[in-house]
Each structure stands twice: as C-alpha cells, then as structure tokens.
Amino acid sequence: PFTKCSPSKYPGVAEKKGVRTKHTVADRIASLNKIPKVAASEILRAALLTVFLKEQPSSMPDNNPAGIQGDDAKWGAKTDNLVSYVSCVADSREYRIFLGFDSLDIGVEAVYHAMERKRFYKPISEVVNGFTGDPNKDADDLAVWYFKNWNMASNDARIAEIRRTGGYINSEGEFVDVKFDATVTGFAQKLKKYAPTFY
C-alpha cells in the first residue's frame, strides 16, 4: 500500500509507481477525435483541449490529461470503469492518489466523461452549447465552469470574489490567487487557436 498518500477511493484497482507521460497537442487531439461527439464539434474539442492544457501543459501523470485524482471521491461509472491503476504522486506540497490509464486514448475518454458529469455546476458541453462566437465571452464562461465544476467547487459568491480580487480567502484565512483574468486570457487564446472555424 502507498504510505504517503491518503487511502484510495479505488481499493480494488492495482497500485503502480507513477510515471510522467509526454504527449503532444496533436496526440491529444487525435485521442479526442476518437470520441464521436467530440469529433463532430470543433468548439467542444477546443474547449476540452484548452482545459487539458491548463491542467497538464507539457507532460501528464500516467496518461491522465487533466490530472484527475482518486483520493477524494470517485468520478462516476463511465470514468471509473476506465481506470487502469492508481499511483501515489507528489502534487505541489503533498502526495495524492492519481488515476492511471494504460493509454492516452483511454485517459482522454475517461476525463471527457468526468467533464461531462454534473458535479457542482454543469457538464462542459452544456457550457460550450452556450458559446456566442465572442472568444473573450466564451473564455469567461469556460473559466467560470473551470472554477465551479472542475478546479474548485466555487459558488456564485466565490466567483464574484475571484473576479473582484483575483482569488479568495481559504478556510485558514490565507489568500489564494487563482489568476482568474489570466485564465480567461489564456482560454481565449487557445479557443481561437484550436477552433478557427468557429471564430
């Protein structure tokens, strides 16, 4: 058993030593295009890729394109059924359980299903369906989804605080800078780059 990590939410899944896997943007796009709903929508593919690159810009843990973890909660059956193994990996100042996948194709499909799950807000495709064609507005909507449903479980009040101050005060009274404006700017650049027809 892993000694540095909290218990895994996937107790029946094999434990392996974590490795960093490197995949190009083209590799990630190719894997996304194997999902029919994504292949049919340039803008959905661009939104997913934008979040992937925000989470794991160069390499990734164990073919896990958004670094989803397995020590807090499970991710729903469609994702859980694709998990190949778990690893215990250093993440910032602590060790976390990461989900591992035997290939990038499997990892991309698993994370897609996780992003399509309504955890705290709404599925990513529902956000994308509301995109207007204004990259700055669309990037702002994607950033709100990111901080509400993915990176954090922010409510409307937290989002308002982040917009106003750039971050929030955590339970320990510390200011956490999430760089909301920079996130929106980066998202807009990537949406335009990877969805040129839409924009």
C-alpha positions as CSV (number, residue, x, y, z in Angstrom):
1,P,0.0,0.0,0.0
2,F,1.0,3.6,-0.5
3,T,2.3,5.1,2.7
4,K,2.5,8.8,1.7
5,C,-1.0,9.1,0.2
6,S,-4.5,9.1,1.7
7,P,-6.5,6.0,1.1
8,S,-7.6,5.5,-2.5
9,K,-11.3,5.6,-3.4
10,Y,-10.5,2.7,-5.8
11,P,-9.4,0.0,-3.3
12,G,-9.8,-2.9,-5.9
13,V,-7.7,-1.2,-8.5
14,A,-4.0,-2.1,-8.9
15,E,-1.4,0.3,-7.4
16,K,1.6,1.2,-9.5
17,K,4.5,3.6,-9.4
18,G,3.5,6.8,-11.1
19,V,5.3,7.9,-14.3
20,R,5.1,11.1,-16.3
21,T,3.9,10.5,-19.8
22,K,4.5,13.0,-22.6
23,H,2.0,13.6,-25.4
24,T,1.9,16.3,-28.0
25,V,-1.1,18.5,-28.6
26,A,-1.6,16.5,-31.8
27,D,-1.7,13.3,-29.8
28,R,-4.3,14.8,-27.5
29,I,-6.4,16.0,-30.4
30,A,-6.2,12.6,-32.1
31,S,-7.5,10.9,-28.9
32,L,-10.3,13.5,-28.6
33,N,-11.3,12.8,-32.2
34,K,-11.9,9.1,-31.3
35,I,-14.9,10.3,-29.2
36,P,-17.8,10.7,-31.8
37,K,-19.5,13.7,-30.0
38,V,-16.2,15.5,-29.7
39,A,-15.1,14.7,-33.3
40,A,-18.3,16.2,-34.5
41,S,-17.7,19.6,-32.7
42,E,-14.6,21.7,-33.3
43,I,-15.5,24.0,-30.5
44,L,-16.2,21.2,-27.9
45,R,-12.9,19.7,-28.9
46,A,-11.2,23.1,-28.5
47,A,-12.8,23.6,-25.1
48,L,-11.7,20.2,-23.8
49,L,-8.2,20.7,-25.1
50,T,-8.0,24.1,-23.6
51,V,-8.8,22.7,-20.1
52,F,-6.4,19.8,-20.7
53,L,-3.6,22.2,-21.5
54,K,-4.4,24.3,-18.5
55,E,-4.2,21.3,-16.2
56,Q,-1.3,19.4,-17.8
57,P,0.5,21.7,-20.3
58,S,3.5,19.5,-21.1
59,S,3.6,16.1,-19.6
60,M,0.9,14.3,-17.5
61,P,0.8,11.6,-14.8
62,D,0.0,8.2,-16.2
63,N,-1.8,9.2,-19.4
64,N,-4.1,11.3,-17.3
65,P,-4.6,14.5,-19.4
66,A,-6.2,16.6,-16.6
67,G,-4.6,15.0,-13.6
68,I,-7.8,13.7,-12.0
69,Q,-7.2,12.2,-8.6
70,G,-8.7,9.2,-6.7
71,D,-8.3,10.1,-3.0
72,D,-11.2,12.5,-2.6
73,A,-14.2,11.0,-4.5
74,K,-15.0,8.7,-7.4
75,W,-15.8,10.2,-10.8
76,G,-18.9,8.3,-12.0
77,A,-19.2,4.9,-13.6
78,K,-18.2,6.0,-17.1
79,T,-14.9,7.2,-15.8
80,D,-14.4,4.7,-13.1
81,N,-14.8,1.8,-15.4
82,L,-11.8,3.0,-17.5
83,V,-9.3,3.4,-14.6
84,S,-6.4,1.0,-15.2
85,Y,-4.5,1.6,-12.0
86,V,-3.7,4.2,-9.3
87,S,-0.5,5.8,-8.3
88,C,0.8,7.9,-5.4
89,V,2.5,11.1,-6.8
90,A,3.9,14.3,-5.3
91,D,1.5,17.1,-6.1
92,S,2.6,20.6,-5.0
93,R,3.2,20.3,-1.3
94,E,1.5,16.9,-0.7
95,Y,1.2,13.4,-2.1
96,R,-2.1,12.5,-3.9
97,I,-3.6,9.4,-5.5
98,F,-3.8,9.9,-9.3
99,L,-5.8,7.7,-11.6
100,G,-3.7,5.9,-14.2
101,F,-4.7,4.8,-17.7
102,D,-3.0,2.3,-20.0
103,S,-3.1,4.6,-23.0
104,L,-3.8,8.2,-23.8
105,D,-7.0,7.2,-25.7
106,I,-8.3,5.6,-22.5
107,G,-7.3,8.6,-20.3
108,V,-8.8,11.2,-22.7
109,E,-12.1,9.3,-22.8
110,A,-12.2,8.9,-19.0
111,V,-11.5,12.6,-18.4
112,Y,-14.1,13.5,-21.1
113,H,-16.8,11.6,-19.2
114,A,-15.7,13.2,-16.0
115,M,-16.0,16.7,-17.5
116,E,-19.4,15.8,-18.9
117,R,-20.6,14.9,-15.4
118,K,-22.6,17.5,-13.5
119,R,-20.5,17.6,-10.3
120,F,-21.1,21.0,-8.8
121,Y,-22.3,23.1,-11.8
122,K,-23.0,21.7,-15.3
123,P,-21.4,19.5,-18.0
124,I,-18.8,21.1,-20.1
125,S,-20.8,20.5,-23.3
126,E,-23.7,22.5,-21.8
127,V,-21.4,25.5,-21.4
128,V,-20.0,25.1,-24.9
129,N,-23.5,25.0,-26.3
130,G,-24.0,28.5,-25.0
131,F,-20.9,29.9,-26.6
132,T,-21.6,33.0,-28.6
133,G,-18.6,33.2,-31.0
134,D,-17.0,36.0,-29.0
135,P,-13.8,34.4,-27.8
136,N,-13.5,36.6,-24.7
137,K,-17.1,36.0,-23.5
138,D,-16.8,32.3,-24.3
139,A,-13.4,32.1,-22.4
140,D,-15.0,33.8,-19.5
141,D,-17.9,31.3,-19.5
142,L,-15.3,28.4,-19.7
143,A,-13.3,29.9,-16.8
144,V,-16.4,30.1,-14.7
145,W,-17.1,26.4,-15.5
146,Y,-13.5,25.6,-14.7
147,F,-13.6,27.2,-11.2
148,K,-17.2,25.9,-10.4
149,N,-17.1,22.4,-11.7
150,W,-13.5,21.3,-12.2
151,N,-10.6,23.0,-10.4
152,M,-12.7,24.1,-7.5
153,A,-16.3,23.8,-6.3
154,S,-16.9,27.6,-6.3
155,N,-20.4,29.0,-5.9
156,D,-21.6,32.3,-7.3
157,A,-20.3,34.3,-4.3
158,R,-16.9,32.7,-4.6
159,I,-16.8,33.5,-8.4
160,A,-17.7,37.1,-7.6
161,E,-14.9,37.3,-5.0
162,I,-12.4,35.8,-7.5
163,R,-13.5,38.3,-10.2
164,R,-13.1,41.2,-7.8
165,T,-9.8,40.2,-6.1
166,G,-8.2,37.6,-8.3
167,G,-8.5,35.0,-5.6
168,Y,-10.3,34.0,-2.4
169,I,-9.7,33.6,1.3
170,N,-9.4,29.9,2.3
171,S,-10.6,28.3,5.5
172,E,-7.2,29.0,7.1
173,G,-7.5,32.8,6.4
174,E,-4.9,32.7,3.6
175,F,-5.4,34.5,0.2
176,V,-5.3,32.0,-2.7
177,D,-4.5,33.7,-6.0
178,V,-6.2,31.8,-8.8
179,K,-5.3,34.3,-11.5
180,F,-8.9,34.4,-13.0
181,D,-8.1,37.2,-15.5
182,A,-5.0,35.3,-16.8
183,T,-7.1,32.1,-17.0
184,V,-9.7,33.9,-19.2
185,T,-7.0,35.4,-21.4
186,G,-5.2,32.0,-21.8
187,F,-8.5,30.3,-22.6
188,A,-9.4,32.8,-25.2
189,Q,-6.1,32.4,-27.0
190,K,-6.5,28.6,-27.1
191,L,-10.1,28.6,-28.1
192,K,-9.3,30.8,-31.1
193,K,-6.2,28.7,-32.0
194,Y,-8.0,25.3,-31.8
195,A,-11.4,26.4,-33.1
196,P,-10.5,28.7,-36.1
197,T,-13.7,27.9,-38.0
198,F,-15.9,28.7,-35.0
199,Y,-14.2,32.0,-34.5
